[in-house]
Amino acid sequence: MADRHGPESPVRSWRAWLQLIVGLAGFAFSVTLMVRSGLGLGPWDAFHVGLSRRMGISIGAASILVGVLIVAGSWFIGVRPGVGTLANMLLIGLFIDLMLGVMPPAPGWGVGLVMHVAGIVICGLFTGFYMASGMGNGPRDGLIVGLCLRTGRSILLVRTLVEVSALAVGWMLGGPVGVGTLLFAFGIGPAMQWGMRVCGVDEELTPVTEG
């Protein structure tokens, strides 16, 4: 996304912060839709739900806890968090908890399917939106990049292995895995690619991962 005001401009900073917060809120809305669809979640979200059930904490709190642990682990492989990383880690969890409090579950399978597909599309769009703010990516993005730099492996391979691992742990913890999980697995890549293109994010230089 073009920067018409310069990196030090207060106008740009204000707009970048607003874009980051709106993007994170939209991302949280997409997760809330998929949670309430009842069809199963993406790997990380299934992990968060499973962890919340085992620990007796909210889904948002579980998301924040996992984010903190990932940032701490990423630090040891040379990945330093930025303001966007910390905002991503804290605000998405808070937004999810607020939205879950007002959004009812899907009344049936058909409505749940519409909610889940809409959630995937919205997730892709708002991922591109908050990335385009230039404030930094989320904790999981940093982890993927750090592992790629350390191992020399591709983002596609590392992302796949990390997401499969998150899904396996989430399933063992009792997280909701179902048809929606498959929809997310096959749909989130194209949705993110589309969202990044719409928002002007460089697809070659910016890694794409969940949360």
TORDOGU-750065 format. One line per field, with one value per residue (C-alpha): residue number from 1; residue in one letter; x, y, z negated. Coordinates in Angstrom, 1 decimal. Example, Ala and Ser with C-alpha at 12.3 -4.5 7.8 and 13.67 -1.06 7.14 Angstrom:
<pts>
k	1;2
r	A;S
xx	12.3;13.7
yy	-4.5;-1.1
zz	-7.8;-7.1
</pts>
This chain:
<pts>
k	1;2;3;4;5;6;7;8;9;10;11;12;13;14;15;16;17;18;19;20;21;22;23;24;25;26;27;28;29;30;31;32;33;34;35;36;37;38;39;40;41;42;43;44;45;46;47;48;49;50;51;52;53;54;55;56;57;58;59;60;61;62;63;64;65;66;67;68;69;70;71;72;73;74;75;76;77;78;79;80;81;82;83;84;85;86;87;88;89;90;91;92;93;94;95;96;97;98;99;100;101;102;103;104;105;106;107;108;109;110;111;112;113;114;115;116;117;118;119;120;121;122;123;124;125;126;127;128;129;130;131;132;133;134;135;136;137;138;139;140;141;142;143;144;145;146;147;148;149;150;151;152;153;154;155;156;157;158;159;160;161;162;163;164;165;166;167;168;169;170;171;172;173;174;175;176;177;178;179;180;181;182;183;184;185;186;187;188;189;190;191;192;193;194;195;196;197;198;199;200;201;202;203;204;205;206;207;208;209;210;211
r	M;A;D;R;H;G;P;E;S;P;V;R;S;W;R;A;W;L;Q;L;I;V;G;L;A;G;F;A;F;S;V;T;L;M;V;R;S;G;L;G;L;G;P;W;D;A;F;H;V;G;L;S;R;R;M;G;I;S;I;G;A;A;S;I;L;V;G;V;L;I;V;A;G;S;W;F;I;G;V;R;P;G;V;G;T;L;A;N;M;L;L;I;G;L;F;I;D;L;M;L;G;V;M;P;P;A;P;G;W;G;V;G;L;V;M;H;V;A;G;I;V;I;C;G;L;F;T;G;F;Y;M;A;S;G;M;G;N;G;P;R;D;G;L;I;V;G;L;C;L;R;T;G;R;S;I;L;L;V;R;T;L;V;E;V;S;A;L;A;V;G;W;M;L;G;G;P;V;G;V;G;T;L;L;F;A;F;G;I;G;P;A;M;Q;W;G;M;R;V;C;G;V;D;E;E;L;T;P;V;T;E;G
xx	0.0;1.4;2.7;1.8;2.7;6.2;7.2;7.4;4.2;1.7;-1.1;0.2;0.8;-2.8;-4.1;-1.8;-3.0;-6.6;-6.1;-4.4;-7.1;-9.9;-8.1;-7.7;-11.3;-12.4;-10.1;-11.7;-15.1;-14.2;-13.0;-16.2;-18.3;-16.5;-16.7;-20.5;-21.0;-20.5;-18.7;-15.2;-12.3;-9.0;-5.9;-5.0;-8.5;-9.3;-6.2;-7.3;-10.8;-9.4;-7.0;-9.7;-11.8;-8.9;-7.8;-11.2;-10.4;-12.0;-11.2;-9.7;-7.6;-6.3;-5.5;-3.5;-1.7;-0.6;0.5;2.7;4.3;4.9;6.5;8.7;9.7;10.3;12.6;15.1;15.3;16.0;12.5;11.8;8.2;7.0;4.0;1.8;2.8;1.8;-1.4;-2.3;-1.6;-3.7;-6.5;-7.7;-8.3;-10.2;-12.3;-13.2;-14.4;-16.6;-18.1;-18.8;-20.8;-23.3;-23.2;-25.6;-24.7;-26.0;-29.5;-28.8;-26.2;-27.1;-26.8;-23.6;-22.1;-22.9;-21.4;-18.2;-17.6;-18.2;-15.7;-13.0;-13.5;-13.6;-10.5;-8.6;-9.7;-8.9;-5.6;-4.5;-6.0;-4.0;-0.8;-1.1;-0.9;2.8;2.8;4.0;2.5;1.1;3.1;2.5;3.8;7.0;7.4;7.0;9.5;12.0;11.7;12.2;15.3;16.7;15.9;16.2;12.9;10.1;7.3;4.8;6.4;7.0;3.5;2.0;4.0;3.2;-0.5;-0.8;0.9;-1.5;-4.4;-3.2;-2.7;-6.1;-7.8;-6.2;-7.3;-10.9;-11.0;-13.8;-12.6;-15.0;-16.0;-15.3;-11.7;-11.3;-13.1;-10.6;-7.6;-8.4;-10.0;-7.8;-4.9;-6.8;-8.8;-5.6;-4.0;-7.1;-7.2;-3.5;-3.9;-7.0;-5.1;-1.9;0.4;3.4;2.7;6.3;7.7;5.0;4.5;0.9;-0.2;-3.3;-3.7
yy	0.0;3.3;5.7;9.2;10.9;9.4;7.0;9.7;11.5;11.7;11.4;8.1;6.9;7.6;6.0;3.0;2.4;2.7;0.3;-2.2;-2.1;-2.3;-5.2;-7.1;-6.5;-7.8;-10.9;-11.5;-11.2;-13.9;-16.2;-15.6;-16.5;-19.8;-20.6;-20.0;-21.9;-25.1;-26.8;-26.9;-24.4;-23.8;-25.4;-22.5;-21.7;-25.4;-25.3;-22.2;-23.6;-26.9;-25.2;-22.9;-26.0;-27.8;-24.7;-23.3;-19.9;-17.9;-18.5;-15.0;-15.6;-18.8;-17.0;-14.4;-17.0;-18.9;-15.7;-14.8;-18.3;-18.0;-14.6;-15.8;-18.9;-16.8;-14.5;-17.4;-17.9;-14.3;-12.9;-9.6;-8.5;-5.1;-3.0;-4.7;-8.1;-7.2;-5.5;-8.7;-10.9;-8.9;-7.3;-10.3;-12.3;-9.4;-8.8;-12.5;-12.6;-9.4;-10.7;-14.2;-12.5;-11.1;-13.5;-16.5;-20.0;-21.0;-22.3;-25.1;-26.7;-24.6;-21.3;-22.6;-23.3;-19.8;-18.4;-20.5;-19.7;-16.0;-16.3;-17.7;-14.9;-12.2;-13.7;-13.5;-9.9;-8.5;-10.4;-8.4;-5.3;-5.4;-6.5;-3.5;-1.2;-1.8;-2.2;-5.8;-9.3;-11.5;-13.8;-16.9;-15.0;-14.2;-17.8;-19.1;-16.6;-17.4;-21.1;-20.6;-18.6;-21.1;-24.2;-22.9;-24.5;-22.9;-20.9;-23.3;-26.4;-24.8;-23.3;-26.6;-28.5;-25.9;-25.8;-29.6;-29.7;-27.1;-29.0;-32.3;-30.7;-28.9;-32.2;-34.0;-31.1;-31.5;-28.6;-28.6;-30.3;-31.0;-30.2;-26.6;-27.5;-28.9;-25.9;-23.6;-25.7;-25.5;-22.1;-19.8;-19.8;-18.4;-16.1;-14.6;-14.3;-12.4;-10.3;-9.4;-8.5;-6.3;-4.5;-4.1;-6.4;-7.8;-11.5;-12.5;-10.5;-10.9;-14.4;-15.5;-17.5;-17.7;-15.1
zz	0.0;1.0;-1.7;-0.6;-3.9;-4.6;-7.4;-10.1;-9.3;-12.2;-9.6;-8.4;-11.9;-12.9;-9.8;-10.2;-13.8;-12.7;-9.9;-12.2;-14.8;-12.2;-10.6;-13.8;-14.7;-11.3;-11.8;-15.2;-13.7;-11.2;-13.9;-15.9;-12.8;-12.5;-16.2;-16.1;-12.9;-14.8;-11.8;-13.2;-13.2;-11.6;-13.3;-15.6;-16.5;-17.3;-19.5;-21.3;-21.9;-23.1;-25.4;-26.8;-27.7;-29.4;-31.4;-32.1;-30.5;-27.7;-24.1;-23.9;-26.9;-25.4;-22.2;-24.1;-26.2;-23.1;-21.4;-24.4;-24.4;-20.6;-20.9;-23.7;-21.7;-18.6;-20.6;-21.0;-17.2;-16.5;-15.8;-17.6;-18.1;-16.9;-18.0;-15.5;-16.8;-20.4;-19.2;-17.2;-20.2;-22.7;-20.7;-18.7;-21.8;-23.5;-20.4;-20.1;-23.7;-23.2;-19.9;-21.2;-23.9;-21.4;-18.5;-18.9;-17.5;-14.1;-14.3;-11.8;-9.5;-6.4;-8.3;-9.9;-6.5;-5.2;-8.4;-8.1;-4.4;-5.1;-8.0;-5.7;-3.2;-5.8;-7.5;-4.2;-3.6;-7.0;-7.2;-4.1;-5.6;-8.9;-7.1;-4.8;-7.8;-7.8;-11.6;-11.6;-11.4;-14.2;-16.5;-14.3;-11.2;-13.1;-14.2;-10.6;-9.3;-12.0;-11.4;-7.7;-8.3;-10.7;-8.7;-5.1;-4.3;-2.4;-4.0;-2.5;-4.1;-7.5;-7.6;-6.7;-9.4;-12.1;-11.2;-11.2;-14.6;-16.0;-14.6;-16.1;-19.6;-19.3;-18.4;-21.4;-23.7;-22.5;-20.1;-17.5;-14.3;-11.5;-7.9;-8.7;-9.4;-5.9;-4.4;-6.2;-5.3;-1.6;-1.5;-3.7;-1.3;1.7;-0.6;-2.1;1.3;2.5;-0.6;-0.3;3.4;2.7;-0.1;1.8;-0.2;1.6;1.8;2.3;-0.6;-3.2;-4.7;-5.2;-8.2;-10.7;-13.5
</pts>
